[in-house]
Amino acid sequence: MRDIKRIISVLLIACLVFSFAGCKNQTQQTVDVTPICEAFCADVKEGNVSKLLSYMDPSETTLEELEQIIRPKGLNDAQNAYLDAVRQLTVYTVQEPIYDYDSKTATVFLSWHQADYTSDAVLAAKDYQTFETALASAESKLITLKVTVDFSGETQKISGAKNVIDVIYAFTSAENNVMPGKLKDYYLKSEFILAPERVYTNANEIGIRLTLKKDIFGYRFIPGITYSVSRDDEVIYKSDVLELKEDVVKLDLTEEKAGASAYNEDGFLKAGIYTIKVEDDKGSEVVSLKCRVENKEYEKEQVSFKNLKNDYYLSNLVFDFKDEDMKDTTYLYNSGWWDYDKTSVGKSAFGSNTKTLGFSLAVNKDTTAELYYDYFYSKDADFKGIDQTKPLFSSSTKPKTYDDQSCYDLDYTAEKFEPGFYGLVVYSDASKKHIVCTAACIVVKEAANSVFKNN
């Protein structure tokens, strides 16, 4: 009887052991952490911030921090396209889980293949189109990352999710040349050109000089800018998107941009309060500045030239400023008659074989307004009897920029120049009321080579 009981006991123990083993095997067969890992990787690639946040403990990160990692705010279209291009060329594979049933966890290795956005060709790209081509041709980098899945509770939980996001989205960081923040973060200062008190009087043009931090050019895909100009709250000009190439940008309003209706009969901008507003290409304001434009009525000024002896023209520069404001922006030592044809016989004298009389007015590079000018001819040095309404030649010009400065080239070209005196009158207004300066030169009877031979 005892033996029978002993046998029954052994059989019962054996059944219990077999039963427990069966339960364990059943647990091993029913636990599968691959789906949650697949879903997690898909959300990482898509950058689904709200879903990614659900994989992590609330103490790991915040919604705002996660958004800044995956898609930094304030980026322009080209920058966002950069992020999307890298993201789209990122693929993943979830490896077979390694289960530990004692701790009820599984270790899962995730294999990521990401286009090498640090390759030389990609880093050399200065625009998005070139970047996209280079990225598509770049070799893929293999990134192997590990997560741990806890399946002890009713819901599976992933540990190490934040590290995966940090590594895969490293391409959004500033170190990889994506400009962080908004363009306004790189704004330093702005000022009105040639109007430190923000008041323009009889202005052909107005404008500002915008200065940005130079380190903005360490990034790629820099936002463009637009600017608008309003007079008394009425928009009279809005620019297209402008590419930023230098840290100091000049933004102006000219007749070409504003149209003739923005000007009065004297060729000056109409009086009023003008606002220049600068925005980035996403419409975020960088700066807004106001100035006042005033108009001063000029009486018609009489043309006159200094009465000088002939030999004076051979040894001196002959010009006379009437406008002190213009004089302040002019480099007097570098202004004067220009010898285009190698026919000069003095600083203000030319041989009769000259083809062009040209006066160069060297000015500050900020000076961009149009000037108007007339040439007059007289047989006598005092220019008596000239008809102010009938100049020999009339034109207008804007300054041309050379290496170190800008110059108004006030030129007159003709087939033949009669010996005598030639007077240049420069005006600030299209109505030719206000005289900026005058200059005079002489054309001698002899050709330039004859004069030099006689000397």
Secondary structure, DSSP 8 states (H G I E B T S, - for coil): -HHHHHHHHHHHHHHHHHHHHHHHHHHHHH---HHHHHHHHHHHHHT-HHHHHHTS-TTT--HHHHHHHHS-TT--HHHHHHHHHHHHTEEEEE---EEETTTTEEEEEEEEEEE-TTSHHHHH--SHHHHHHHHHHS-EEEEEEEEEEE-SSSS-EEESHHHHHHHHTGGGSGGGTB--S-GGGGEEEEEETT-TTSEEES-S-EEEEEEE-GGGGGSBS---EEEEEEETTEEEEE---B---SSEEEEEE-HHHH-GGGB-TTS-B-SEEEEEEEEETTS-EEEEEEEEEE---------------HHHHHHS--EEE--HHHHHTB-GGG-EEE-SSS-EEETTEE-TT--EEEEEEEE-TT----EEEEEEEESSTT-TT--TTS-SEEEEE--EE-SS-EEEEEEEE-S---SEEEEEEEESSTT--SEEEEEEEEE-SS-HHHHHHH-
